[in-house]
Amino acid sequence: MTIDHLDVLAAAQRISGQVRPVALAPMDPGALGAATGVFALELMQHTGSFKARGALNFVGAHLDAGTLPEAGIVIASGGNAGMANAWAARAHGVRATVFVPETAPPVKVARLRTLGAEVHQVGSEYAEALDAAQRFAAETGALASHAYDNPLIAAGAGTLLQEIVAARPDVSTVVVAVGGGGLFSGVAAAARPHGIRVVAVEPVGAQALHAALDAGRVVDVPVASVAADSLGARRTSETALSLARHGDVRSVLVSDDAIVAARRHLWDERRLVVEHGAAAALAALESRTYLPDPGERVAVVLCGANTDPADLAR
């Protein structure tokens, strides 16, 4: 099932007043050449990532439809989607159960519990946590949410693009990091009627969307990247693949070294602490993997901040 800008508009109406409007900050010209740009500081969103948007849309839509069971919701997540769903569920008095890999950062697991979620750590990858969550849903009747492969989740994420355009109607390109494809799908669906290019950035070691485009179908990929805790989906969604085939989308890959360098640069120059996954978007520009055209007006989404900043200390 795909989504379009009308789904994003419906999500924006549903979650209006419940999320923090994205803040924009001018970028230094070094990574842009003759282009200009802004950072979209979605790391400042509730629960520290864009995921709050989709979670609110998912919970709100099911509450409106009367389809939320007594057992609440269950989701598998590397951490960010679980936190967002736990937060959205708590806001509406709904039970939340979250399955995460055993490799999930402790800072994320601790935050999940603070938000009131029942947390289960299973396996070493997101796919194993997903299998466990699906079994839990079948056994308990809980409503299964998804970290990215759900039209309500993706449409909620796309509301970010609507806010960027409202604040900066001159933006011509949006650069986003891609894991499973929820943020990308929402942004791409919302960007199309505005004629905005979307640059989809993935680590070389976690390239589910890029591999799907090469294969012409969704495929499983190995995951081995410094950004795997947030961009480590083994496969992308059919929705993301469909939207990525559009002519206004560019798919690029960045190395782990470039991601680490971009994350360090954001700290050294901006005092912004972001996840490695969030730094991937900037890494595409700083490593010249994506070269904006002269005069291009770029928005780089810094999508999450749920990380331990200890490794940034000198």
matplotlib code that plots the C-alpha trace (Angstrom):
import matplotlib.pyplot as plt

x = [0.0, 1.4, 0.6, 0.2, 0.2, -3.5, -2.6, 0.1, -2.4, -4.8, -2.0, -1.1, -4.6, -4.8, -1.6, -1.9, -0.9, 0.6, 4.1, 6.8, 7.0, 10.4, 13.0, 15.2, 18.8, 21.1, 23.9, 27.5, 28.3, 31.2, 29.3, 27.0, 29.3, 27.2, 24.0, 22.4, 20.8, 19.2, 19.2, 15.7, 16.3, 13.9, 16.2, 14.3, 11.0, 9.2, 11.1, 14.1, 13.2, 10.7, 9.1, 6.7, 4.8, 4.0, 3.2, 0.7, -1.0, -1.1, -2.6, -4.9, -6.3, -7.0, -8.6, -10.8, -11.8, -12.4, -9.9, -7.5, -7.8, -7.5, -4.1, -2.8, -0.1, 3.1, 6.0, 9.5, 12.1, 15.8, 14.7, 13.3, 10.0, 9.5, 10.0, 7.7, 4.9, 5.3, 5.0, 2.0, 0.3, 1.0, -0.5, -3.7, -3.8, -2.9, -0.7, 2.5, 4.8, 8.1, 10.5, 14.1, 17.3, 19.7, 22.1, 19.8, 21.7, 21.1, 20.1, 17.2, 16.1, 16.1, 14.1, 11.5, 11.0, 10.7, 7.9, 6.0, 6.6, 6.9, 10.3, 11.6, 15.1, 15.3, 18.0, 20.8, 18.9, 15.7, 14.3, 14.4, 12.7, 10.0, 9.3, 8.9, 6.6, 4.4, 4.1, 3.1, 0.4, -1.0, -1.0, -2.4, -4.5, -2.4, -2.4, 0.8, 2.4, 5.6, 8.8, 8.3, 6.1, 2.7, 0.9, -0.2, 3.4, 4.8, 2.1, 2.8, 6.5, 5.7, 4.2, 7.8, 8.1, 4.8, 6.4, 9.6, 7.8, 5.6, 8.7, 10.9, 8.8, 12.0, 13.4, 14.1, 15.8, 15.4, 18.1, 17.0, 18.6, 16.9, 16.5, 13.4, 11.9, 9.1, 10.6, 11.6, 8.1, 6.3, 8.7, 8.7, 4.9, 4.6, 7.4, 6.0, 3.3, 5.8, 8.3, 10.9, 13.8, 14.4, 17.9, 17.7, 20.9, 21.9, 25.1, 27.0, 26.5, 22.7, 21.4, 17.9, 16.4, 19.4, 19.6, 15.8, 16.2, 19.0, 17.1, 13.8, 12.1, 12.3, 15.2, 16.9, 20.3, 23.1, 23.4, 26.8, 27.1, 27.9, 24.3, 22.6, 20.8, 18.5, 19.1, 19.6, 16.4, 17.1, 14.6, 12.8, 9.0, 7.1, 5.9, 9.4, 10.5, 7.5, 8.1, 11.9, 11.3, 10.1, 12.3, 12.7, 14.4, 18.1, 19.5, 23.0, 25.3, 27.8, 30.6, 30.7, 33.8, 31.8, 28.9, 31.3, 33.0, 29.6, 28.4, 31.7, 31.4, 27.9, 29.2, 32.4, 30.8, 27.2, 27.2, 24.5, 24.5, 22.9, 22.7, 24.9, 21.8, 20.9, 24.4, 24.2, 22.1, 24.9, 27.5, 26.2, 27.0, 30.3, 31.6, 30.4, 28.3, 25.5, 26.6, 23.9, 23.6, 24.5, 21.5, 19.9, 18.2, 18.7, 17.1, 19.1, 17.0, 18.7, 16.2, 17.2, 19.3, 18.9, 22.5, 25.1, 27.2, 30.1, 32.1, 32.0, 33.9, 37.5]
y = [0.0, 3.4, 6.9, 10.3, 13.9, 13.7, 11.1, 13.4, 16.3, 14.1, 13.2, 16.8, 17.6, 14.7, 15.5, 19.3, 20.9, 17.7, 17.8, 20.4, 22.4, 21.7, 24.4, 25.4, 26.7, 28.0, 25.7, 26.7, 26.9, 24.6, 21.4, 23.1, 24.7, 27.3, 26.0, 27.2, 25.2, 24.8, 22.1, 20.8, 20.1, 17.3, 15.9, 18.4, 16.6, 14.8, 11.6, 12.9, 11.9, 12.3, 9.0, 10.9, 12.1, 8.7, 7.2, 9.9, 9.5, 5.7, 5.8, 8.7, 7.1, 3.8, 5.6, 7.5, 4.3, 2.4, -0.3, -0.1, -3.3, -3.6, -5.2, -1.9, -1.7, -3.7, -2.7, -3.9, -1.2, -0.3, 2.2, 5.4, 4.0, 2.2, 5.4, 7.3, 4.7, 4.4, 8.2, 8.4, 5.5, 7.0, 10.3, 8.5, 6.1, 3.1, 0.1, -0.2, -3.2, -2.8, -5.5, -4.3, -6.2, -7.0, -4.6, -1.6, 1.2, 1.2, 4.9, 4.0, 1.0, 3.0, 5.7, 3.2, 2.0, 5.6, 6.2, 3.3, 0.6, -3.0, -3.8, -7.2, -7.5, -10.3, -11.2, -9.2, -7.5, -5.7, -8.6, -10.9, -8.4, -8.0, -11.8, -11.8, -8.8, -10.4, -13.6, -11.4, -9.7, -13.0, -14.4, -11.3, -9.5, -6.4, -4.0, -4.3, -1.1, -0.9, 1.1, 2.2, -0.2, 1.3, 4.0, 5.8, 5.8, 7.0, 9.7, 11.1, 11.3, 13.2, 16.1, 17.2, 18.1, 20.1, 22.2, 22.7, 24.0, 26.3, 27.9, 27.9, 27.6, 28.1, 24.7, 22.6, 19.5, 17.6, 15.2, 12.4, 9.3, 6.1, 3.0, 1.0, 3.9, 5.4, 8.9, 8.7, 7.5, 10.3, 13.0, 11.8, 11.6, 15.1, 16.5, 15.4, 18.0, 20.7, 19.5, 19.0, 16.5, 14.0, 12.6, 9.2, 8.5, 5.1, 3.6, 1.3, -1.4, -1.0, -0.2, -1.8, 0.8, 1.2, -2.6, -2.8, -0.2, -2.2, -5.4, -4.0, -5.5, -5.5, -7.8, -8.7, -7.1, -7.7, -5.1, -3.9, -0.2, 2.2, 3.6, 0.2, 1.0, 3.4, 2.6, -1.1, -2.5, -5.7, -4.7, -1.6, -1.3, -1.7, 1.8, 3.2, 1.3, 2.6, 6.2, 5.9, 5.0, 8.5, 10.8, 13.4, 10.9, 10.3, 7.2, 7.6, 5.6, 6.9, 5.2, 4.7, 6.9, 9.8, 9.3, 9.4, 12.5, 14.3, 13.5, 14.8, 18.0, 18.7, 18.5, 20.5, 23.2, 23.3, 21.6, 19.3, 15.7, 13.5, 9.8, 8.3, 7.7, 11.3, 12.3, 10.2, 12.9, 15.5, 12.9, 12.8, 16.4, 16.6, 13.5, 14.9, 11.8, 14.2, 17.4, 20.1, 22.2, 25.9, 27.8, 24.6, 25.2, 22.3, 21.2, 18.5, 16.6, 15.8, 13.2, 11.9, 12.5, 9.4, 8.5, 8.4, 11.6, 10.2, 9.3, 12.9, 14.1, 15.0]
z = [0.0, -1.0, 0.4, -1.2, 0.0, 1.0, 3.6, 4.9, 5.1, 7.0, 9.4, 9.9, 10.9, 13.3, 15.2, 15.0, 18.3, 19.7, 18.1, 18.2, 15.0, 13.3, 13.9, 11.0, 11.2, 8.4, 7.3, 6.9, 3.1, 3.3, 2.4, -0.1, -2.7, -4.6, -3.0, 0.2, 2.9, 6.3, 9.0, 9.9, 13.7, 14.2, 16.8, 19.1, 18.6, 21.5, 22.4, 20.4, 16.9, 14.0, 15.0, 17.4, 14.4, 13.0, 16.4, 17.2, 13.9, 14.3, 17.8, 17.0, 13.9, 15.6, 18.6, 16.2, 14.4, 17.6, 16.6, 19.6, 21.7, 25.5, 25.1, 23.6, 21.0, 20.4, 18.2, 17.4, 17.2, 17.4, 20.0, 18.5, 17.1, 20.4, 22.4, 20.1, 20.4, 24.1, 24.4, 22.2, 23.9, 27.4, 26.2, 25.3, 28.3, 26.1, 27.1, 25.0, 24.7, 22.9, 21.5, 20.8, 19.8, 22.6, 20.8, 21.4, 23.1, 26.9, 26.8, 24.5, 26.6, 29.8, 28.2, 27.0, 30.5, 31.8, 29.2, 30.7, 28.1, 28.8, 27.2, 25.8, 24.4, 21.8, 19.3, 17.7, 14.9, 14.3, 12.3, 15.3, 17.5, 14.8, 14.7, 18.5, 18.4, 15.8, 17.9, 20.9, 18.8, 17.7, 21.3, 23.1, 20.5, 20.9, 17.8, 16.0, 15.0, 12.9, 13.0, 9.4, 7.2, 7.9, 6.0, 9.1, 10.4, 7.1, 6.6, 10.1, 9.3, 6.2, 8.2, 8.7, 5.1, 5.2, 8.0, 6.2, 3.1, 5.2, 6.8, 3.7, 0.5, -1.6, -0.5, -3.6, -2.1, 1.1, 2.3, 4.6, 6.1, 5.3, 7.5, 6.7, 4.7, 6.9, 7.0, 3.4, 2.3, 4.1, 3.0, -0.6, -0.7, 0.7, -1.5, -4.9, -5.4, -4.5, -7.1, -4.3, -4.9, -2.1, -1.5, 0.3, 2.2, 3.5, 5.0, 2.7, 5.3, 5.6, 2.2, 2.1, -0.2, -2.6, -3.0, -3.7, -6.4, -7.9, -7.8, -8.8, -5.8, -2.0, -0.9, 2.4, 2.9, 5.5, 8.2, 9.4, 10.1, 12.9, 12.3, 12.5, 15.7, 13.8, 10.1, 10.4, 8.7, 6.8, 4.1, 3.0, 2.6, -0.7, -0.2, 0.0, -3.1, -5.0, -4.1, -4.7, -8.3, -9.0, -11.0, -8.2, -5.9, -5.6, -3.7, -2.4, -0.1, 2.5, 4.4, 8.2, 8.3, 6.6, 9.1, 12.1, 10.7, 10.1, 13.6, 15.0, 12.9, 14.2, 17.7, 17.1, 15.1, 16.3, 19.7, 18.3, 19.6, 17.0, 16.4, 13.8, 11.7, 11.8, 10.8, 7.6, 5.9, 6.4, 5.5, 2.0, 1.5, 3.4, 1.5, -1.8, -2.4, -3.2, -4.9, -5.0, -8.2, -8.0, -6.5, -5.1, -1.8, 0.5, 3.7, 5.6, 8.2, 11.5, 12.5, 15.9, 19.1, 21.1, 21.6, 24.3, 23.9, 25.9, 22.7, 21.6, 24.7, 24.0]

ax = plt.figure().add_subplot(projection="3d")
ax.plot(x, y, z, "-o")
ax.set_aspect("equal")
plt.show()
